[in-house]
Amino acid sequence: MRRKISAVSVATLLLLLGWITTPEAAQQLAQDMQFVRISPGEFTMGCSEGDSDCGDEEKPAHRVRITKEFEIGKYEVTQAEWVSVMGTNYSEFRVPVRPVENVSWADAQEFLRRLTARQDGYRYRLPTEAEWEYAARAGTTGAYAGEWDRLGWYYENSGEQTHPVGQKEPNAWGLYDMNGNVYEWTQDWYDKSHYQSRMTTVTRDPVGPPSGRFHTLRGGSWVDSVTNARVSKRDYFEDAADFHIGFRPVRESTRRIAE
């Protein structure tokens, strides 16, 4: 059974570990999360041209239009940020600046709910699959958004562990670790054949199926081969925690949502 830790004891623990300098700094961590603004646009989602590693779930490639601007986390959520909001940390590799992992889809939703409850002018959520791939590609069309070894951590170069966020190069839109380090939850349910419904027209702001057993994961991880980090690669997992799964948030202005 997981033992709950009080907010006071967490702040004390962070102080003792040198993760933060004051208890107030713990509350400030979540407020200081960095985001990158992504402009609307159109891209080809799914199997990249010439990519022989694509599975059936990545086909067919199809045109998608993102019609609304959104902001996505510059980095994967770190353990320090997670602890400052949730008061617990069950990560396998416990270092404050490494990505939080061992969190379920429901855990991520609760973190985002608590961020939204601060009423700082934003609603926080997970990205849709389409938003995630659009941001990961960052205007590129190949299987990777650059030289894979320079973009992320995978089985081939990770030393079988996670690494502090932001150590590798960002993609062209300034996002770090979109490939590798930890898999990232998306908002969507997983359906292997879901792309079949998008074959004939440009799909606007697509979302996953209305229900399912699994949620979609994107980006690959430190324990997976680099082929799992291809920008079109779709994976899935039940709503459970695992030491290779984390997430990054999207935020939207509540004023814009109201409009």
Sequence and secondary structure as in RCSB ss.txt:
>XXXX:A:sequence
MRRKISAVSVATLLLLLGWITTPEAAQQLAQDMQFVRISPGEFTMGCSEGDSDCGDEEKPAHRVRITKEFEIGKY
EVTQAEWVSVMGTNYSEFRVPVRPVENVSWADAQEFLRRLTARQDGYRYRLPTEAEWEYAARAGTTGAYAGEWDR
LGWYYENSGEQTHPVGQKEPNAWGLYDMNGNVYEWTQDWYDKSHYQSRMTTVTRDPVGPPSGRFHTLRGGSWVDS
VTNARVSKRDYFEDAADFHIGFRPVRESTRRIAE
>XXXX:A:secstr
      HHHHHHHHHHHTS SSHHHHHHHHHT  EEEE  EEEEESS TT TT  GGG S EEEEE S EEEESS
  BHHHHHHHHS    SS  TTSB  S  HHHHHHHHHHHHHT SSEEEE   HHHHHHHHHTT  SSSSS HHH
H   TTTS SS   TT S   TTS   SSSSSEEEEEEE  TTGGGGGSSS EES    S  S EEEES  TTS 
GGGGSTT  EEE S   TTEE   EEEEHHHHH 
